[in-house]
């Protein structure tokens, strides 16, 4: 056995490829898409039922989130306690997730217990009945959380940012205190019937998958004929116009800053190189914003910028919380860093480090079968080619300092500024 020399650092190896595997794609008998990753070594399986039931589809604020949260609160045949007990008894785990575009119901289970828990999965996504008592309890809790949140500068800034950057589209946050009283449990039932139906569902399976998994899912979901009548959806027309907004919160000891704009998404030719530019600017712990405003100035514990991709549009957001006495100085430093990105070439060493960080993150995020499934969903829902991640590596490695300047001048202009705090700034 060779003894390790712990005084010598391990060799550094550049990442030029990843072991990203593609799933097997088929359909259930009624043409519901079925995507399978059979890669696991443990007797564990994950089943995701994904519906086009994200926040953008709701006709009232809170409708999508309340529907998602209520799915486990009761069905035609079981109450919430019976659902929880049955899932727990077989060592399984059932969760719901929601974002702007999609709603997901996920089941984690041991293979040998699937026959016992899969019927409960079907029960939840086809027979939820949204009991009034449970609805009232949840909506009151959410209302109290909203009231408490309105006392926080970060909540005020985030909501104003969403309303400004996504103005005119169904991605904008339109929740008010009145929204909680205006939503009824009948609204959730209506949303459930419209969006949580088999016409809107995709099935994703990952883990150690044997042949009976698809057979069983086909028995449960693949026998009902589909109408293929999916309502047309319009995201709306963006009405974004760059602005500066100050929201006064008297006696606040901190200010919350949100800066951003609508942006391109995955399918745009600039998206990958834009991620390189943004990572340098504020996208990781070693970024320029962190080095300046956290490490050098000590104005904040954390600051960052994120390039986010949604199905119908993307957005950029720069975010931080700072003391009220250094709010103006922080804004000045952010503007300074933007100007530097637009005028000065990034050094080769800094660019090299960021490229390796991005590729290392990709490698880490494709490490296991569940991670590979999540990365494939990006390809699936954004209509990206199967070689997207190979191209991603090539584009990251090929990004030049000159391109960084061009991207900064293209995408770091015309930004909206939102500041919530007790002292006015500009």
C-alpha positions in Angstrom: 0.0 0.0 0.0 1.4 3.4 -1.0 1.6 5.9 1.7 0.2 9.4 0.9 2.6 12.3 1.1 0.3 14.9 2.7 2.9 17.6 2.2 2.4 17.5 -1.5 -0.8 18.8 -3.1 -2.6 16.4 -5.4 -2.2 17.0 -9.1 -4.6 19.5 -10.7 -6.6 18.2 -13.6 -8.6 20.4 -15.9 -12.1 19.3 -16.7 -12.7 18.8 -20.4 -15.7 16.4 -20.3 -18.3 15.0 -18.0 -20.0 11.7 -17.8 -23.4 12.9 -18.5 -25.7 10.1 -19.5 -29.0 10.4 -21.4 -32.1 8.7 -20.1 -34.3 6.2 -21.9 -37.4 8.1 -23.2 -40.7 6.5 -24.0 -44.4 6.9 -23.2 -47.1 5.3 -21.2 -49.9 3.6 -23.2 -51.8 6.9 -23.3 -48.8 8.8 -24.6 -47.8 10.4 -21.2 -44.0 11.1 -21.5 -41.9 8.7 -19.5 -38.2 9.5 -18.8 -36.1 6.9 -17.0 -32.6 7.0 -15.5 -31.7 3.4 -14.6 -28.3 4.1 -13.0 -28.6 3.5 -9.3 -26.7 1.0 -7.2 -28.9 1.3 -4.1 -32.4 -0.2 -3.9 -33.9 3.3 -4.0 -36.0 5.0 -6.6 -37.3 8.5 -7.1 -40.4 9.3 -9.1 -41.2 12.9 -10.2 -44.6 13.8 -11.6 -44.2 17.2 -13.2 -47.1 19.4 -14.1 -47.4 22.7 -15.9 -48.8 24.2 -12.8 -46.3 26.8 -11.8 -47.1 30.2 -10.4 -47.4 31.8 -13.9 -50.5 29.7 -14.6 -52.6 31.0 -11.6 -55.5 33.4 -12.1 -55.2 34.7 -8.5 -52.2 35.3 -6.2 -51.4 32.3 -4.0 -53.5 29.9 -6.0 -50.6 27.8 -7.3 -48.7 27.7 -4.0 -51.7 26.8 -1.9 -52.8 24.1 -4.3 -49.3 22.6 -4.2 -49.2 22.7 -0.4 -52.7 21.3 0.0 -52.1 18.1 -2.1 -51.1 16.0 1.0 -53.9 17.4 3.2 -56.6 15.1 2.1 -58.0 13.1 -0.7 -61.3 11.4 -1.5 -60.3 8.3 0.5 -57.7 9.5 3.1 -57.2 12.4 5.4 -53.8 14.1 5.9 -52.8 11.9 8.9 -53.6 8.7 7.0 -51.6 9.8 4.0 -48.6 10.6 6.2 -48.8 7.4 8.2 -49.1 5.2 5.1 -46.1 6.9 3.5 -44.0 6.8 6.7 -44.9 3.1 7.5 -43.2 2.0 4.3 -40.1 4.2 4.7 -41.0 6.4 1.8 -41.1 10.2 1.5 -43.5 12.3 -0.5 -42.9 16.0 -1.2 -44.2 18.8 -3.4 -42.3 21.5 -5.1 -43.3 24.6 -6.9 -41.5 27.2 -9.0 -42.6 29.9 -11.5 -43.1 27.3 -14.3 -43.7 23.9 -12.9 -45.2 21.9 -10.0 -43.6 18.6 -9.0 -44.8 15.8 -6.8 -41.9 13.5 -5.8 -41.9 10.1 -4.3 -38.8 8.5 -2.8 -39.2 4.8 -2.0 -37.4 1.5 -1.7 -38.0 -0.7 -4.7 -39.6 -3.4 -2.6 -42.2 -1.0 -1.2 -43.3 0.6 -4.4 -46.4 -1.5 -4.8 -47.6 -0.2 -1.4 -46.9 3.5 -1.9 -47.5 4.1 -5.6 -51.3 4.0 -5.1 -51.0 6.8 -2.6 -49.0 8.8 -5.2 -51.9 8.4 -7.6 -54.4 9.3 -4.9 -52.6 12.6 -4.2 -52.4 13.8 -7.8 -55.8 12.6 -8.9 -58.1 12.7 -5.9 -57.0 15.5 -3.7 -60.1 17.2 -2.3 -58.7 20.2 -0.4 -60.6 20.0 2.9 -61.9 23.4 4.0 -60.6 23.0 7.6 -57.1 22.3 6.4 -57.3 25.1 3.8 -58.4 27.7 6.4 -55.6 26.7 8.8 -52.9 27.0 6.1 -54.1 30.2 4.6 -54.2 31.8 8.1 -50.6 30.7 8.8 -49.5 32.1 5.4 -51.3 35.3 6.1 -49.5 35.7 9.4 -46.2 34.9 7.8 -46.9 37.6 5.2 -47.7 40.2 7.8 -44.4 39.4 9.6 -42.5 39.4 6.3 -43.8 42.9 5.5 -41.7 44.2 8.5 -38.5 42.9 6.9 -36.7 45.1 4.4 -35.6 42.1 2.3 -39.2 41.1 1.8 -40.2 44.6 0.7 -37.2 44.9 -1.7 -37.7 41.4 -3.2 -41.4 42.0 -3.9 -40.8 45.4 -5.5 -38.0 43.9 -7.6 -40.3 41.2 -8.9 -43.1 43.7 -9.7 -40.7 45.9 -11.5 -38.5 43.5 -13.5 -41.4 41.2 -14.5 -44.0 44.0 -14.9 -46.5 43.1 -17.6 -45.9 39.3 -17.3 -47.3 36.6 -15.2 -44.0 36.2 -13.4 -44.6 39.4 -11.4 -45.4 39.0 -7.7 -48.9 40.5 -7.2 -49.6 39.2 -3.7 -51.2 41.7 -1.2 -52.7 41.3 2.2 -56.1 41.1 0.6 -55.0 38.1 -1.5 -55.3 35.8 1.5 -59.0 36.7 2.0 -59.8 36.6 -1.7 -58.6 33.1 -2.3 -61.0 30.2 -1.6 -60.6 26.5 -1.4 -62.8 26.3 -4.5 -60.0 28.3 -6.3 -57.5 25.6 -5.4 -59.9 22.9 -6.6 -60.4 24.7 -9.9 -56.6 25.1 -10.4 -56.1 21.5 -9.5 -58.6 20.3 -12.0 -57.2 22.5 -14.7 -53.4 22.0 -14.2 -52.9 18.8 -12.3 -54.4 16.5 -15.0 -52.7 13.8 -17.1 -52.6 16.0 -20.2 -50.2 18.3 -18.3 -48.0 15.5 -16.7 -44.5 14.2 -17.4 -43.1 11.2 -15.5 -39.5 11.1 -14.5 -38.0 8.0 -12.8 -34.4 7.7 -11.5 -32.5 5.1 -9.4 -32.2 1.4 -9.6 -35.2 0.9 -11.9 -36.5 -2.6 -12.8 -39.0 -3.4 -15.5 -42.0 -3.5 -13.1 -41.7 0.2 -12.3 -42.9 1.4 -15.7 -45.5 -1.4 -15.8 -46.9 -0.3 -12.5 -46.9 3.4 -13.4 -48.6 2.5 -16.7 -51.3 0.6 -14.8 -51.9 3.7 -12.6 -51.6 6.5 -15.1 -51.4 5.1 -18.6 -54.9 3.7 -19.1 -57.0 6.9 -19.1 -57.3 8.3 -22.6 -55.9 11.9 -22.9 -57.7 14.7 -24.7 -54.4 16.5 -25.6 -56.5 19.7 -25.2 -54.0 22.0 -23.3 -55.2 25.6 -22.9 -53.1 28.2 -24.7 -50.9 30.2 -22.4 -49.6 33.7 -22.8 -46.9 35.0 -20.5 -47.7 38.6 -21.2 -45.7 41.4 -22.7 -42.8 42.8 -20.6 -43.3 46.4 -19.6 -40.0 46.8 -17.9 -38.4 50.2 -17.7 -35.2 50.9 -15.7 -35.9 52.9 -12.6 -34.7 53.7 -9.1 -37.1 52.9 -6.2 -36.7 53.6 -2.6 -39.1 52.0 -0.1 -39.0 53.6 3.3 -39.1 51.4 6.4 -38.7 53.6 9.4 -36.3 52.6 12.1 -34.8 49.8 10.0 -31.2 49.3 10.9 -30.4 47.6 7.6 -31.1 48.3 3.9 -32.0 45.6 1.4 -30.8 46.1 -2.1 -32.1 44.4 -5.2 -30.8 45.4 -8.7 -31.6 43.7 -12.0 -33.4 43.5 -15.3 -35.1 41.0 -17.6 -32.6 38.7 -19.4 -32.0 36.0 -21.9 -32.5 32.4 -21.1 -30.7 29.0 -21.8 -31.4 28.9 -25.5 -29.7 32.2 -26.3 -26.2 32.0 -27.8 -24.8 34.4 -25.1 -26.2 32.5 -22.1 -23.2 30.3 -21.2 -20.6 33.1 -21.7 -22.9 35.4 -19.7 -22.7 33.0 -16.8 -18.9 33.3 -17.0 -19.1 37.1 -16.9 -21.6 37.0 -14.0 -19.6 34.6 -12.0 -16.6 36.9 -12.1 -18.8 39.8 -11.2 -20.9 38.4 -8.3 -21.6 34.7 -8.9 -19.5 32.9 -6.3 -17.7 33.5 -3.1 -14.5 34.7 -4.8 -16.4 37.2 -7.0 -15.5 40.9 -7.3 -18.6 42.0 -5.4 -17.7 39.7 -2.5 -14.0 40.8 -2.6 -14.8 44.5 -2.6 -18.0 44.9 -0.5 -17.6 42.0 2.0 -13.9 41.3 2.3 -12.4 44.8 1.7 -15.1 47.2 2.9 -16.8 45.0 5.4 -20.2 46.4 4.5 -22.1 43.1 4.4 -21.9 39.4 5.2 -22.8 38.4 1.7 -23.5 39.9 -1.7 -24.1 38.2 -5.0 -25.5 38.3 -8.5 -27.5 35.5 -10.1 -28.4 34.9 -13.7 -31.8 33.1 -13.5 -33.5 31.2 -16.3 -37.3 30.7 -16.5 -39.2 29.0 -19.2 -40.4 32.3 -20.9 -37.7 34.7 -19.9 -34.6 35.1 -17.7 -33.5 37.8 -15.3 -30.4 39.2 -13.5 -30.6 40.0 -9.8 -27.9 41.6 -7.7 -28.8 41.3 -4.0 -27.4 42.2 -0.5 -28.4 43.6 2.9 -26.2 46.3 4.4 -26.2 48.7 7.3 -28.2 51.9 6.7 -25.1 54.0 7.2 -23.2 52.3 4.3 -26.1 51.9 1.9 -25.1 54.7 -0.4 -21.5 53.6 -0.3 -22.5 50.1 -1.3 -24.5 51.3 -4.3 -21.5 53.4 -5.3 -19.2 50.4 -5.2 -21.7 48.2 -7.1 -21.8 50.8 -9.8 -18.0 51.0 -9.8 -17.7 47.3 -10.2 -20.1 47.3 -13.1 -18.1 50.0 -14.8 -14.9 48.0 -14.3 -16.5 45.0 -15.9 -17.5 47.1 -18.9 -14.1 48.9 -19.4 -11.2 46.7 -18.2 -10.2 43.3 -19.4 -10.3 40.6 -16.8 -7.0 39.0 -16.1 -6.1 35.6 -17.4 -5.6 34.2 -13.9 -9.0 35.4 -12.6 -10.7 34.2 -15.8 -8.9 30.8 -15.5 -10.0 30.4 -11.9 -13.7 31.2 -12.7 -13.8 28.8 -15.6 -12.5 26.0 -13.4 -15.0 26.9 -10.7 -17.9 26.7 -13.2 -16.8 23.4 -14.7 -16.2 21.9 -11.3 -19.7 23.0 -10.2 -21.1 21.2 -13.3 -19.2 18.1 -12.5 -20.4 18.2 -8.9 -24.0 18.8 -10.1 -24.0 15.7 -12.3 -22.4 13.3 -9.7 -25.4 11.1 -8.9 -28.4 9.7 -10.7 -30.8 12.2 -9.1 -28.5 15.1 -10.1 -28.3 13.8 -13.6 -32.1 13.7 -13.7 -32.3 17.3 -12.7 -29.8 18.4 -15.3 -31.7 16.5 -18.0 -34.9 18.3 -17.0 -33.2 21.5 -18.1 -32.6 20.0 -21.5 -36.1 18.6 -21.7 -38.1 21.7 -20.7 -35.9 24.3 -22.5 -35.7 22.2 -25.7 -31.9 22.1 -25.6 -29.8 19.6 -27.6 -28.5 16.4 -25.9 -24.9 17.7 -26.3 -25.7 20.9 -24.5 -23.4 20.2 -21.5 -20.5 19.2 -23.8 -21.0 22.5 -25.7 -21.3 24.3 -22.3 -17.8 23.1 -21.4 -16.4 24.2 -24.7 -18.0 27.6 -24.5 -16.9 28.2 -20.9 -13.3 27.3 -21.8 -13.4 29.4 -25.0 -14.7 32.6 -23.3 -12.2 35.5 -23.8 -11.6 38.7 -21.8 -12.8 40.7 -24.8 -16.1 38.8 -24.8 -16.5 39.6 -21.1 -16.3 43.3 -21.8 -18.9 43.0 -24.6 -21.3 41.0 -22.4 -21.0 43.4 -19.5 -21.8 46.4 -21.8 -24.7 44.4 -23.2 -26.3 43.0 -20.1 -25.2 45.2 -17.2 -26.9 48.3 -18.5 -30.4 49.6 -18.0 -30.8 48.1 -14.6 -33.5 48.8 -12.1 -32.5 49.6 -8.5 -34.7 48.8 -5.5 -33.6 49.8 -2.0 -35.7 49.2 1.1 -34.5 50.9 4.3 -34.8 53.9 6.6 -32.5 56.4 4.9 -33.1 57.7 1.4 -30.3 57.0 -1.2 -29.8 57.4 -4.9 
